[in-house]
Amino acid sequence: MSKEDTKKFYRSLGMKIIEAREPPSMAETETYWKSLWGEEAQQNERAEWIRREQERKVSHMGWMPIQIMEITSYLSKAHNWKSPGNDQIQNYWLKAFSATHRHITKKFNAIIEEPEKAPDWLTTGITYLITKSGDSKEVRNYRPITCLTTMHKTLTGIIAKRIPTHLEELSLLPAEQKGCHPGSKGCKDQFMISKTIYEDCRRRNKNLSIAWIVTRKHLIAFHIARWKSQ
């Protein structure tokens, strides 16, 4: 493992392995996760921010056909042995057989032009439930991880790399938002900034109130911290 996947090797050293000796039944598992993901989410389509965005004139992102160099560039940074999906193709082989890149490029562009002709296997994933903590009999102690096909990850990875450029050019992302900004470490950047401000206020003996907003598909969490000078 150390030779083939150094990152995984060092991660495994301090990882506590929890065995699922008595997993819950399939029926119980399906009922639990269907209650979380099986119902369509209800959105507030009259939200103020949506109205403002509709009033704002934003240029559409121009599209150019995918180039071979984009395939090569994405794969060069992709993990060799990242878990594949139904295609069972790992990035290592796509890197090694560079002669396939021009064929992949051609197929990707065809899918972009006619999405309805995309093969079903391209967007089909394999979901595994992994025990995280507690009693393995309890469904809530499992967390799902879905392995998508390597082809899907390559295609969406190339598109995802183009999007930040468009967002930056039109200043569509606020400076305060660290997620989705190229070169940003996301939460790590925000925590470092918060820590610096906190230490400065503590040194100067000033009061401080900080609020963090963490957003997810079905969750908005508010975290508030206060520092009272003595």
MOGI-V77108 format. One record per residue. N is the residue number from 1. RES is the residue in one letter. PHI is phi in degrees with one decimal (none if undefined). OMEGA is omega as a letter, one per 30 degrees, with the letter a starting at -180 (999 if undefined). Layout:
BEGIN
N:RES:PHI:OMEGA ; N:RES:PHI:OMEGA
END
This chain:
BEGIN
1:M:none:l ; 2:S:-60.4:a ; 3:K:-76.2:a ; 4:E:-88.7:a ; 5:D:-148.3:a ; 6:T:-61.9:a ; 7:K:-60.7:a ; 8:K:-66.3:a ; 9:F:-62.5:a ; 10:Y:-68.8:l ; 11:R:-66.9:a ; 12:S:-73.9:a ; 13:L:-61.7:a ; 14:G:-104.2:a ; 15:M:-88.1:l ; 16:K:-88.9:a ; 17:I:-87.4:l ; 18:I:-109.8:a ; 19:E:-86.7:l ; 20:A:-91.7:a ; 21:R:-74.5:l ; 22:E:-129.8:a ; 23:P:-68.5:l ; 24:P:-68.9:a ; 25:S:-70.9:a ; 26:M:-62.5:a ; 27:A:-62.4:l ; 28:E:-65.7:a ; 29:T:-65.9:l ; 30:E:-62.8:a ; 31:T:-62.9:a ; 32:Y:-65.5:a ; 33:W:-76.4:l ; 34:K:-67.1:l ; 35:S:-68.0:a ; 36:L:-92.2:a ; 37:W:-117.0:a ; 38:G:-82.4:a ; 39:E:-99.3:a ; 40:E:-69.0:a ; 41:A:-71.9:l ; 42:Q:-97.2:a ; 43:Q:-111.3:l ; 44:N:-85.2:a ; 45:E:-75.6:l ; 46:R:-106.2:a ; 47:A:-60.2:a ; 48:E:-60.1:a ; 49:W:-66.7:l ; 50:I:-67.8:l ; 51:R:-61.6:l ; 52:R:-64.5:l ; 53:E:-66.9:l ; 54:Q:-68.4:l ; 55:E:-76.0:a ; 56:R:-81.4:l ; 57:K:-84.7:a ; 58:V:-119.4:a ; 59:S:-71.1:l ; 60:H:-70.3:l ; 61:M:-71.8:l ; 62:G:-68.1:a ; 63:W:-123.3:l ; 64:M:-119.9:l ; 65:P:-54.0:l ; 66:I:-65.1:a ; 67:Q:-104.3:l ; 68:I:-58.4:a ; 69:M:-63.2:l ; 70:E:-70.4:l ; 71:I:-62.5:a ; 72:T:-63.1:a ; 73:S:-64.7:l ; 74:Y:-63.5:a ; 75:L:-65.9:a ; 76:S:-63.0:a ; 77:K:-102.1:a ; 78:A:-78.7:l ; 79:H:-69.0:a ; 80:N:-56.4:a ; 81:W:-115.4:l ; 82:K:-62.5:a ; 83:S:-56.5:l ; 84:P:-85.4:l ; 85:G:-102.9:a ; 86:N:-63.0:a ; 87:D:-73.3:l ; 88:Q:57.2:l ; 89:I:-105.7:l ; 90:Q:-97.0:a ; 91:N:-57.9:a ; 92:Y:-55.0:a ; 93:W:-74.3:l ; 94:L:-66.9:l ; 95:K:-66.8:a ; 96:A:-67.5:a ; 97:F:-97.9:a ; 98:S:-65.9:l ; 99:A:-65.0:a ; 100:T:-81.5:a ; 101:H:-62.0:a ; 102:R:-69.5:l ; 103:H:-71.4:l ; 104:I:-63.5:l ; 105:T:-59.1:a ; 106:K:-62.0:a ; 107:K:-68.3:l ; 108:F:-61.4:a ; 109:N:-64.3:l ; 110:A:-66.3:l ; 111:I:-67.9:l ; 112:I:-63.4:a ; 113:E:-72.5:l ; 114:E:-135.2:a ; 115:P:-57.1:a ; 116:E:-66.0:a ; 117:K:-93.5:l ; 118:A:-65.8:l ; 119:P:-65.6:a ; 120:D:-60.4:a ; 121:W:-65.1:a ; 122:L:-62.7:a ; 123:T:-110.2:l ; 124:T:-97.9:a ; 125:G:-113.3:l ; 126:I:-111.5:a ; 127:T:-100.8:l ; 128:Y:-115.0:l ; 129:L:-101.4:a ; 130:I:-114.8:l ; 131:T:-69.9:a ; 132:K:-108.2:a ; 133:S:-166.4:l ; 134:G:72.4:a ; 135:D:-73.9:a ; 136:S:-70.9:l ; 137:K:-75.8:a ; 138:E:-85.7:a ; 139:V:-62.3:a ; 140:R:-67.7:l ; 141:N:-88.9:l ; 142:Y:-108.2:l ; 143:R:-127.0:a ; 144:P:-83.6:l ; 145:I:-136.5:a ; 146:T:-107.3:l ; 147:C:-95.9:l ; 148:L:-90.8:a ; 149:T:-65.2:l ; 150:T:-61.3:l ; 151:M:-63.6:l ; 152:H:-63.6:a ; 153:K:-65.5:l ; 154:T:-68.8:a ; 155:L:-62.5:a ; 156:T:-68.7:l ; 157:G:-65.4:l ; 158:I:-67.4:l ; 159:I:-64.7:a ; 160:A:-62.2:l ; 161:K:-71.9:l ; 162:R:-78.5:a ; 163:I:-60.3:a ; 164:P:-56.9:l ; 165:T:-61.3:l ; 166:H:-64.7:a ; 167:L:-65.5:l ; 168:E:-68.7:a ; 169:E:-62.5:a ; 170:L:-99.3:l ; 171:S:52.8:a ; 172:L:-86.0:l ; 173:L:-109.1:l ; 174:P:-66.4:a ; 175:A:-62.6:a ; 176:E:-71.0:a ; 177:Q:-82.1:a ; 178:K:-98.0:l ; 179:G:-68.8:l ; 180:C:75.5:l ; 181:H:-85.3:l ; 182:P:-58.6:l ; 183:G:81.5:a ; 184:S:-86.8:l ; 185:K:-95.4:l ; 186:G:64.8:a ; 187:C:-60.1:a ; 188:K:-61.3:l ; 189:D:-61.7:a ; 190:Q:-65.0:l ; 191:F:-65.8:l ; 192:M:-65.9:l ; 193:I:-64.3:l ; 194:S:-62.2:a ; 195:K:-64.5:l ; 196:T:-64.5:l ; 197:I:-63.9:l ; 198:Y:-61.3:a ; 199:E:-64.5:l ; 200:D:-66.4:l ; 201:C:-66.5:l ; 202:R:-67.5:a ; 203:R:-68.3:a ; 204:R:-89.8:l ; 205:N:58.8:l ; 206:K:-113.4:l ; 207:N:-74.6:a ; 208:L:-150.5:l ; 209:S:-128.3:a ; 210:I:-127.9:l ; 211:A:-125.8:l ; 212:W:-113.1:l ; 213:I:-118.2:l ; 214:V:-109.3:a ; 215:T:-111.3:l ; 216:R:-138.5:a ; 217:K:-58.2:a ; 218:H:-118.9:a ; 219:L:-148.3:l ; 220:I:-127.7:a ; 221:A:-112.8:l ; 222:F:-110.3:l ; 223:H:-120.9:a ; 224:I:-121.7:l ; 225:A:-130.9:l ; 226:R:-129.4:l ; 227:W:-119.0:a ; 228:K:-103.2:l ; 229:S:-67.9:a ; 230:Q:-101.2:999
END
